[in-house]
């Protein structure tokens, strides 16, 4: 017989003596787990920054001219010398000089602007700039003519030559500093228009291009 089995030992467990304490511990444990879960969720899913974006009205309409330049070049209009249906061995020609004006525009009807009231930034979405070159026909000057009566250069020949000259001068304008100057001018114009409005005077203006 085990001596210890006959002893009636009093249970001295603190929790058994105070059963109400067990509920408190369980409650604390549940709260700790709950707050830990909330903290982990917030870390994994940070709150999204509220964005308040509004449209900015652009009062001006149509195409805005932001840069212009003038240039000139020479070209030669020619026509095959002919006697009736028979071509001769030479060309009739007219060499001439003519000025042209190249203009860069932005279409304000295709330009959109939005303001973020939290970051204080206005974003302008601009269309592609347009570069157009037109000959100034009042500056036309004949330099040299080699003509005969056999199918001389006429208006059709001259118009064809002028179209080629206009195309060449337009390509030269595109390859020059004009497009970059036009972009800078456009940004200066738009920034001034926007920040002159009281609602956006403290805003930064940024640009995005098509």
C-alpha positions as CSV (number, residue, x, y, z in Angstrom):
1,X,0.0,0.0,0.0
2,X,1.3,3.3,-1.0
3,X,1.5,5.7,1.9
4,X,0.8,8.7,-0.1
5,X,-2.5,7.3,-1.4
6,X,-4.0,7.6,2.1
7,X,-3.2,11.2,2.5
8,X,-5.9,13.8,1.7
9,X,-3.8,16.6,0.3
10,X,-5.4,20.0,-0.1
11,X,-5.2,21.3,-3.7
12,X,-3.2,24.5,-3.4
13,X,-3.5,25.5,-7.1
14,X,-4.0,29.3,-7.2
15,X,-6.4,29.1,-10.2
16,X,-8.5,26.4,-8.5
17,X,-8.7,28.5,-5.3
18,X,-9.7,31.5,-7.4
19,X,-11.7,30.2,-10.4
20,X,-12.8,33.7,-11.4
21,X,-9.1,34.5,-12.3
22,X,-9.2,31.8,-15.1
23,X,-11.9,33.9,-16.9
24,X,-9.7,37.0,-16.7
25,X,-6.7,35.2,-18.2
26,X,-8.8,33.8,-21.0
27,X,-10.2,37.3,-21.7
28,X,-6.8,38.8,-21.8
29,X,-5.5,36.1,-24.1
30,X,-8.4,36.6,-26.5
31,X,-7.8,40.4,-26.5
32,X,-4.1,39.9,-27.2
33,X,-4.8,37.6,-30.1
34,X,-7.4,40.0,-31.5
35,X,-5.2,43.1,-31.3
36,X,-2.3,41.1,-32.8
37,X,-4.5,40.0,-35.7
38,X,-5.6,43.6,-36.3
39,X,-2.1,44.8,-36.3
40,X,-0.9,42.2,-38.7
41,X,-3.8,43.0,-41.0
42,X,-3.0,46.7,-41.0
43,X,0.6,46.0,-41.8
44,X,-0.4,43.7,-44.7
45,X,-3.1,46.1,-45.9
46,X,-2.0,49.7,-45.3
47,X,-4.8,52.2,-45.8
48,X,-5.0,53.7,-49.3
49,X,-4.3,57.3,-49.5
50,X,-7.5,59.3,-50.3
51,X,-7.3,61.0,-53.7
52,X,-9.4,63.9,-54.5
53,X,-9.0,64.7,-58.2
54,X,-11.0,67.4,-60.0
55,X,-11.0,68.6,-63.6
56,X,-9.4,72.0,-64.3
57,X,-11.3,74.0,-66.9
58,X,-9.3,75.4,-69.8
59,X,-11.2,78.4,-70.9
60,X,-9.3,79.0,-74.2
61,X,-10.2,76.9,-77.2
62,X,-8.8,76.1,-80.6
63,X,-5.2,75.8,-81.6
64,X,-2.6,77.7,-79.5
65,X,0.4,78.9,-81.5
66,X,3.4,78.5,-79.4
67,X,6.3,79.0,-81.8
68,X,7.0,80.3,-85.3
69,X,10.0,80.6,-87.5
70,X,10.8,81.7,-91.0
71,X,13.3,80.2,-93.5
72,X,13.9,80.3,-97.2
73,X,15.5,78.1,-99.8
74,X,15.8,77.8,-103.6
75,X,14.3,75.2,-105.9
76,X,14.0,74.6,-109.6
77,X,10.8,73.9,-111.5
78,X,11.4,72.0,-114.7
79,X,9.5,70.7,-117.7
80,X,10.6,68.4,-120.5
81,X,11.0,70.4,-123.7
82,X,8.8,68.9,-126.4
83,X,7.7,69.5,-130.0
84,X,4.2,68.1,-130.1
85,X,4.5,64.6,-128.7
86,X,8.2,64.3,-129.3
87,X,10.5,65.0,-126.3
88,X,13.6,67.1,-126.9
89,X,17.0,66.6,-125.4
90,X,16.8,69.3,-122.7
91,X,14.5,70.6,-119.9
92,X,13.1,74.1,-119.5
93,X,13.8,75.4,-116.0
94,X,13.0,78.2,-113.6
95,X,15.2,78.6,-110.5
96,X,13.6,80.6,-107.8
97,X,13.8,81.6,-104.1
98,X,10.9,81.6,-101.7
99,X,10.4,82.1,-97.9
100,X,8.3,79.9,-95.7
101,X,6.8,80.2,-92.2
102,X,6.7,77.2,-89.9
103,X,4.2,77.3,-87.1
104,X,3.9,74.9,-84.1
105,X,0.5,74.6,-82.4
106,X,-1.2,72.6,-79.6
107,X,-4.9,71.8,-79.9
108,X,-6.5,73.1,-76.6
109,X,-9.7,71.2,-77.4
110,X,-7.6,68.0,-76.9
111,X,-5.8,69.2,-73.9
112,X,-7.0,68.0,-70.5
113,X,-6.0,69.1,-66.9
114,X,-6.8,67.6,-63.5
115,X,-5.9,68.8,-60.1
116,X,-5.0,66.7,-57.1
117,X,-6.1,68.7,-54.0
118,X,-4.1,66.5,-51.7
119,X,-0.7,66.8,-53.4
120,X,-1.4,70.2,-54.8
121,X,-0.4,69.2,-58.3
122,X,-2.2,70.0,-61.6
123,X,-1.4,67.4,-64.3
124,X,-1.8,68.6,-67.9
125,X,-2.3,65.9,-70.6
126,X,-1.2,67.5,-73.8
127,X,-1.8,66.2,-77.4
128,X,0.9,65.9,-79.9
129,X,2.2,69.2,-81.2
130,X,1.5,70.1,-84.8
131,X,4.1,71.6,-87.1
132,X,2.9,73.2,-90.4
133,X,4.9,75.0,-93.0
134,X,3.5,77.3,-95.6
135,X,5.3,79.1,-98.4
136,X,5.0,82.9,-98.4
137,X,4.3,83.3,-102.1
138,X,4.6,87.0,-102.0
139,X,8.3,86.5,-101.4
140,X,8.7,84.4,-104.5
141,X,11.7,85.6,-106.6
142,X,12.9,84.2,-109.9
143,X,16.6,83.7,-109.9
144,X,17.4,82.1,-113.3
145,X,15.4,80.9,-116.2
146,X,16.4,78.6,-119.1
147,X,13.3,78.6,-121.2
148,X,12.3,78.0,-124.8
149,X,9.0,78.1,-126.5
150,X,8.9,74.3,-126.6
151,X,6.7,73.4,-123.5
152,X,8.0,76.0,-121.1
153,X,7.5,75.8,-117.4
154,X,3.9,76.5,-116.4
155,X,1.9,76.9,-113.2
156,X,1.5,73.1,-112.8
157,X,5.3,72.6,-112.9
158,X,5.9,75.5,-110.5
159,X,3.2,74.3,-108.1
160,X,4.8,70.8,-108.0
161,X,8.2,72.3,-107.3
162,X,6.8,74.5,-104.5
163,X,5.1,71.6,-102.8
164,X,8.4,69.8,-102.7
165,X,10.1,72.9,-101.4
166,X,7.4,73.3,-98.7
167,X,7.8,69.7,-97.6
168,X,11.6,70.0,-97.4
169,X,11.4,73.2,-95.3
170,X,8.8,71.5,-93.0
171,X,11.2,68.6,-92.4
172,X,14.0,71.0,-91.7
173,X,11.7,72.7,-89.1
174,X,11.0,69.4,-87.4
175,X,14.7,68.6,-87.2
176,X,15.5,72.0,-85.7
177,X,15.2,73.3,-82.2
178,X,11.7,74.6,-82.9
179,X,9.7,71.7,-81.5
180,X,11.6,71.9,-78.1
181,X,11.1,75.6,-78.0
182,X,7.4,75.1,-78.7
183,X,7.1,72.6,-75.9
184,X,8.8,75.0,-73.4
185,X,6.5,77.8,-74.6
186,X,3.4,75.7,-74.2
187,X,4.3,74.7,-70.7
188,X,5.0,78.4,-69.8
189,X,1.6,79.4,-71.2
190,X,-0.4,76.7,-69.5
191,X,1.4,77.1,-66.2
192,X,0.6,80.8,-66.2
193,X,-3.1,80.3,-67.1
194,X,-3.5,77.7,-64.4
195,X,-1.7,79.4,-61.5
196,X,-3.3,82.8,-62.3
197,X,-6.5,81.2,-61.0
198,X,-6.9,81.7,-57.3
199,X,-7.9,78.1,-56.7
200,X,-4.5,76.8,-58.1
201,X,-2.1,79.7,-57.4
202,X,-0.2,77.4,-54.9
203,X,-0.1,74.4,-57.2
204,X,2.7,72.7,-59.1
205,X,1.9,72.1,-62.8
206,X,3.2,69.0,-64.4
207,X,2.9,67.8,-68.0
208,X,2.3,64.5,-69.8
209,X,2.5,64.3,-73.6
210,X,0.7,61.9,-76.0
